[in-house]
Amino acid sequence: MAASGTIGEILTALSSPSWAAVRDAVDQAGDLLRAGAWVDAEVAEVGGRLVELAEHPKWEVRKAVAHAVQYLHHETFHAAVARLLKDDNSWVRDAAHRSLARRTELTRADILKEQHGDLLLRWLSDLEARHGPRARQDALHVAERFAELLVREARHEIVKVVAPLDVSLLNLETSLGRTRIDRDACHKHVARARERLRLLTAIVDSLRDLTAEVTPEFRGEGLREVMEEAVALVKDRMRSKGDRIAVEVTIDSILRLDAHRHRLLQAFSNIVQNAFEAYDGMDTPGKIRMEAHVEGEHHVVLTVADNGCGMSEEALRDACRLYASKKPDGTGFGLPLAKKIIETEHGGSIKLTSAKGEGTTVTVVLPLEQEQRQR
């Protein structure tokens, strides 16, 4: 239900002798602040009251204040958060920390809107002209929620890399501060830091590739040649594993399809890399089988199969979800990016089947001709 209430009603409720009524009024005030329902003078008045309530005797009220102030665009925000971050109750402190982080995200979103506002307005106006005002509102809501999710999850993944990077640098600093410097230990700390930096760079690059707006340039490509190049790329990345994994390619060299070569190579190399990594920790030699055949008149079906570790039902369900990777050095972008390239950019489909301890098969269906797809 949408929040409603005049400034007078809210202020009266915020002064109620009933702590439950005060808590509810704080929640309502937060909804109204988020909706931008008040003018600056009213926001300032409510902000001052929330600062006072940050020291309310009931922790439930203080926690509600910690949540509401994230939408308080006034200088009183900092006074309220400063009090809440020092609260004796851990739930209140946690809520204040979340609001502070959320406020940072909202500020960055506002900056993005300022930088790209004209472009966003044009997109929304085009959508409204075609499908009506409800479509515009729904699209804006979905876009905002997706942006919030992407930023929050990206921050989470980056922090997971930055923290051990900071530890490596701290250890290096400690080693260099000793009277007798252990050069081997210093080299190890530098090597670990470089590994974390490479992973951080991979995350940033993958995020860029995933969100890039690409206009595919389709040309006729030999599928076998593209797959062999994808395998070569993966072997070059994973030199320590490439020699002990046999790759069997059963694809007719005359089989061709319309493709944006660079992007399809990204997708296939991510799929092939997952197949190589399926043998991590296994003593037996690995084998990856690649097959392809024409289905009907207009499509090709490609399978990439391994008999490696396989996936649980939960892991299989989440395999193409952003940030779902459980690998120590995984970015969580590999299969989601492959899915975008195959399904959105090439009009195909990707499906995974797997069983724990038995292996995984990835099946990709692609149109042979893009002109046929667009008719």
N, C-alpha and C positions, 0 to 999 in steps of 0.2 A: 504494500500500500504506500502511495506517495506521501511524504511528510507534509503537514500543513500546520499553520499556526502563526499568529501575529507575534511581533517582537515582544509585545506586552505580555501575551499569554506564556511565551517561553520563559521570559525573565521571572514571572510569577511562579511558574512550576519549578524553576531552578532554585527558588528560595523556599520550597515546601519543607515542612518539618519531617515529612516522610522520605527516608533515604531512597526507597524504591521509586517514588514519584520523581525524585531528583535524577536518579539514574536514567529513567525513561525520557525525561526532558533533555538530558544530555545527548542521548541517542538521537532524539528528534532534532536537536540543534545541529548535530553532525550531519544529518541528512539534508537539512536546509542549507548549511554551509556548502556542502558538496554541490547542491543544485544552484547555488548562486542566487538564493532567493532574497537576500538582504542588501541594502545599500551600505556604503563604507562605514557610516556612523553606527549603524545597527551591528555590523560585524565587530566593530571596536568594542561596543558595549557587551556583546555576548562573549567576546574574547576575554575581556576583563573579568567577567563572571567565571569563566572556565579556569582562569588562573587561580582564582580563589578556591574553586572546587577541587583543584589539584591537591589541596591539603584537607579534603573532607575526611571525617573520621572513618567512614566506611570505604574499604578497599574496592568494593564493587563500583562505587561512584567514581573513584579515582581511575579505575581501569576504563570505565566508559569515557572519561575525559581524555585519557591517553589515546583512545581510538578516534574520538571526535576531532581533536585538534589537528589531525593530519590535513583537514580541509580548511583550516583557519588561516586565511591569507592576510595576516596582520602581524605586526611586530610582537603582539602578545603571545604568539605561537612559541617563541623561544623561551619566554619566561615560564610558560606552562610546562614545556618539555623538560627544561632544566630541573624543575621541582620533581617531575615524575620519574626522571632517570635516577634520582637519588632515593626513591621511595623504599620503605622497608619491606614491602610486599614484592616478591619476585614476579608474580603475575602482572602487576602494574608496571614494573620495570621492563618486562619483556614486551608488553603492549606498547610502551613508550618507544622502545628500540625499533619495533616494527613500524610504528607511525613515522619515526624519523627517517627510516630507510624508504618507506613508501613516499614520504614527502619529497625526498631526493629524486625518486623516479618520476613523480608528477611534475617537478620542476623541469627535468630533462624533457619530458613530453611536451610541456609548454614551449620550450625552446625549439623543439622540432616543428611544432605547429607554426611558430613565428617564421622559421626558416623556409618551410614548405607550404605555408598556408594557402597561397594562390593555387598551387598545384592540387592540394587536397580539395579546395573549394570547387575547382573545375571538375574534378572527378565526381564529387558528390552532386554537383549541379547536373552533370550529364546523366547520372543515375536517376535523379529525381525526374528529369524530363522524360526519361524512357519508362520508368516504372512507378512514379508517384512519390509523394513525401514520405510515406511509411518506409519505402525501400531505402531512402536516404538515411532515415533515423536508424533503421536496423543495421545498415552497412557501417555507419559511424560507430555504433555500439560494438559490433563485432570487431572492427578494426582496432578500437581502443583496448578491448579485452585481449586481443591477440598481441598487440604491442606490449601491453603490461606483462603478459605471460612470457613473451620472448625476452624482454629485458630482465625480468626476475630470474628466469632460468639461466640466461647467459651469465648474469652476475654470479649466480651460484656456482656454475661450472668454472668460471674464471677464478673465483676465490679459492676453489679447491686446488688450483694450480699455483696461485700466487703465494698461498700459505707455505707450502714446502719450499718454494723458491726463496722466500724470506728466511726460512730456517737455514738453507744452504749458505746464503750470504752472511747470516749471523755467525754460523760456524766458521766460515772463512775469515771473518773479521776477528773472531776469537783466536783462531790459529795464528793469524798474522801478528796479534798483539803479544804473543808469548816470547820469552827471551830466546828460546831456541825454536826456530820455525821448522815444522815438519812439512817439507815440500810435497811429499806424496799425499799427505792428508789434504793440503791446499788444492792439489790437482783434482782430487776426488770431489771436493766441495764445488769446484768450478765446473766439473763435468756434470754433476747433478743439477746445478743451476742452469747449465746450457740445455739439458734434457727438458727441464720444466719450461724454459723459454721457447724451445721448439714446439712443445705441446701448446703453449699459450698462443703462439703464432698460428698453429694449425687450427685452433678454435676460432680465432678471429677471421682467418681466411675462409673457413667453412661457413661461418656466419654470413660473410659477404657473398659467397657463392649461392647460399640458400636463398637469400633475400634479393639477389640481383634480378632485375627485370631484363630478360633475355629475349631478343627477337631471333629465333633460330634461322640459320642460313643452311638450307637443306641441299645436299649434293648426294649423288650416287656413291655409296661406299661399299666395299667388300666386307661382309660381316666377319669372315675368318681373319682378315687382316686387322680389323679393329680389335677383335678379341685377343689376338696374339700380341698386339701392341699393349693392351691392358695388362696382360700377364707380364710382359717385359717391364712395364712400369712398376708393378708390384714387386717383382723380383729385385729390381734395383733398390727399392725402398727397404726390402726385407732380406738383405743378402745372407744373413745368418740362417734363414729358414729355406730360402729358395732352392738350394741344392738337394735337400732331402725330401722335397715334395714333387712328385711326378705330375705333370699336366698333360692330359690326353684331350686333344681337340679334334672332334669329329664334325667338321663343318665344311660343306662343299665350297671350294674356292670361287665358284661362279655365282654363289648366292650374294645378291646385292640388295641394298635397301636405301631409301632416302634418309639421311641423317645429318645432324649438326655434329660433325666428327669430334670436336674438342669436348663438347658437353657429354656426348654419349661415352667417350673415353673416361670421363670423370665418373659416370654412373657405373660402368662396367668394372673399372679398376677398384671402386669401393666394394663391389660385390665379390670380386676375385680376392681382394685383401681379406675380407671376412672368411672366405674359404681357407686361405692360408692360415689365418689365426685360429681356425677351428682345431688345428693340430698342436697348439701350444700346450706344453706339458705332457705330450704323448710320446712314448718311446718308439712306437711303430712308425715305419715310413708312411707318409701321406700320399694320397692320390686325389686329384681333382679332375672330373670329367666334364667336358663341354660339348654339347650336341645342339644341332639346330635343324629344323625342317620347315618347309612351307606348309601352312595350314590354309586350306581353301585357295582362293585366288588372290587374296589381298594381304595376308599376314604371315609373319615368320614367328616360330616359337623357338626360343633359346632356353636351354637349361644349363645351370652350373651346379654340379653336385659334388659333395665331399662326404667322406665317412669318418669325419672327425668327432668332436665332443658332442655335437648336437645341442639343442636348446630345450629348456623346460617349456611347459605350456605358457607360463607367465612371460618368460623371455620372448617366446615366439609372438605372443600377442602384442608385446611392446616394441618389437624389433624395429619398426619403421616410425616409432614415436621419437620426437626430439629429446636429446639428452638421456635416452634410456640405456645407453651403453654402460655395462658393468666392468668393462676392461680397464685395467689400471691406467693405460695410456690412451684410452678411447676418448674421442671428442663428442660422441653422441650425434654426429651429423651425417655419418656415412650413408646409411640406408635411407634416411629421410631425404637427403639430397638426391640419391639415385632414384627414389620414387618420384620426386618432383620432375627430374629430367625425363624419365621414361614416360610418366603418365601425363603431366601437364604440357611439357614441351614437345614430346613426340607422339602423343595420343595413344600410348600403349598401356600395358598393365604389368604389374610385378606381384608375384605371389611366392610366399615361403612355406615350405613344409619341413618339419624337423622332428626328431625324437632324441631325447637325452641319451647319449652314448652311442647313437647310431649314425648321426650325420644330418646334413641339411641340404635341401635342394631348392634353388631359386629358379623360378620359371618366369621368363620375360616374354611377353607377346608384343610385337611391334608391327605397324603397318609397313608394307613394302614400299608404297608410294604415298607421299604426303598429300599430293593433289587429290588422290582418291579419297583420303580421309576427310578433306575439307569440303568435298561436294555435299 
